[in-house]
Amino acid sequence: MDTDRPLFVQIAEEIENQIVSGALLEGSMAPSTNALASFYRINPATAAKGMRLLQDEGIIERRRGLGMFVTKGAHKKLLAKRRASIHEEYVKPLVTEARVIGLHTDDLIEMVEAEARALPAHARQGKTETDRLFPSIGMPPKVTVSTKRGPVTTPWSSHRSMQDTGTPETAQRSDSEAVR
């Protein structure tokens, strides 16, 4: 985690990264605040504040008694947000600096293309911080939990606390999703 920015912002950004990369799909359950707090070793209130940011933006929604879920259209919304951010935070300053130092547009384009070609394969595929930290296991295994409102598929780690409290009636892991 970055020490220059608030933790709750970083939590929200990591969930956004997972949605953009496809690790969290629209309609899937987002990690619980307790799972995030445990994983990052932070106060659950801090994790909840990050989740509220995403909820306020319409990226995730709370389903009473079930948890937080990625909303329909969240992926597209986040891509549009990221594209606008790239333009404002990187392209404008880059072009401005290139003009100041007299760098020709063709040279600037060549530099950007060379840098893109030099990126390692995992960087071109949009890997998240979780993938970087845990390259051998990637995302936590999924679990399908039967609730009164129907089955819900979610990362296994986010339901450990629910299993302990007995909230879900059953939890089943597939053989390929064994906890490591």
N, C-alpha and C positions, 0 to 999 in steps of 0.2 A: 504494500500500500504506500501511496505517496504521502509524505508528511506536509506538503505545501497546500493541500486542499482538504476540506472537511471530509471526514470518513463517510458521512451519509451520502455525500455527492459521489464519492468513489464507489460506494455500494450500488447506487442507482446506475452509474456508468457501466459497472460490470454486468448488471442485469441487462442493460441495453446492448452491450457487446454480445451477450449470449443470444439475444433475440436476433440481432443483425446477422450473426454467424450461422444461425439456424439451430443452435444447441437448445434453445427454448422456442418452441413453435407457437403460433397463434392458437389459443384455446387450451394450451397446456398450463399446468400448475407451476407457478413461480416458487422459488425456494421460500420457505417460511422465514420469518424474522428470527426465530430461535435457531434455525439451521445456519443462517447467515452469521448470527452473533457467535455461534459455536465455531464455525469455520474460520472466521476472521478474528476471533477472540476479542469481541467488542461488546458493549452494552446492547441488549436487545432494543432499547429505545432508540439507539443510533441507527440500527438496521431498519427499524420501523419508520424512522424519519426518511431514510433513503427510499423505502418502498412508497411512502406517501408522495414523494416527488413524482415518481412514476405514475402513481394513481391520479395525481392532479393533472398530469399531461395526457391522461387517457391511454397510457401504455399498458397498464395492468388494471384489473378491477377486482374488487372484493366480492366474493360469493359467500353469503352468510352460511356459516357452519362448514364451509369447505376450504376456504383459504383465498389466496390471490391467484388470479389467472391472467395470462397474456391476452389482451383484447384483439378482436379481429381488426386488421388494418394496422396493427402496431409496427410490423416489419416495414411496411411502406412508409409510414409516418417517420420512423427512425432513420430510414435511408434518406428521405427528403431533408430531415434535420441535419444529418451528417454532411450531406452535399452542400447545404447552405453554410455550414460551419467551416468546411474545408475552404470554400471560397473566401469567406471573411477572415479566417484566422491564418490561412497559409498563402493562398493565391494572390490576394491583394498585396500583402506585405512583400511577397517574393517579387512580383512584377515591379512594385515601387522601388525596391532595392536594386533590381536589375537596371532600371532606368537611371538611378542615381549613379551607379558605377559604369554606365555606358555599355552594358551587356546587351547584345542584339537579341531580339525575340527568337530567332532560329537557334542561337546558341543556348538560350534558356530552355527551349523545348528539347534540344538534344541532351542537355544535362538531366532533365526530368526523365526522359525515356531511358537513358543509360542507368539511372538510379533504379528505375522500375525493373529493368532487366536483371540488375544485380541483387534484388531481394531474394532471400531464401524462399523455397517453395511454401513453407508453412506461413510465412508473412503474407504471401499473395493469396492465401486461402482464408484469411480473416480469422485466425485462431484467437481465442480469448485468453485472458489472464489465467483462468482455470486450466486451460489446455497447456499453457506455458509452465505452470507450476506442477502439473501432474500429467506429463506427456504419456506415461505408460498406461494410465487408466482413463484419461479424458474426463468426460462428464460423469458424475456419480451414476451408478446403475439406477434404472427406473423400477418403480413398483406400481402395481395396480392395487388401489385400495377400494374396497366396497364400502360405500356410504349409504345412508338412507335415501339419498338422491341419485344413486347410481355409481358406477365405477369411475374412479379418477386415477389417471396415470401421472406420476410425479417422481422426482429424484428420491431414491431410497432414503438418503440422509435426512431429508426434510420431514420424513414421517416417523423417524425413530422416537421422537418425543411423543407423537400421537399414539404410537403403539404402546408405549409405557403407560399412558393414561387410559388406554382402551377406547379412544374415540373411534377409530375405524373398526368395523366389525371383523374384517379379515385383511391380511396383506399377503400377497403372493409374489415371489420373485421367480423369474424364469431361470433355468439352469445356467444360461449364458450371462446372467447378471449377478453372479455371486459377489458378495461383499468382500473386498480385498483387505 
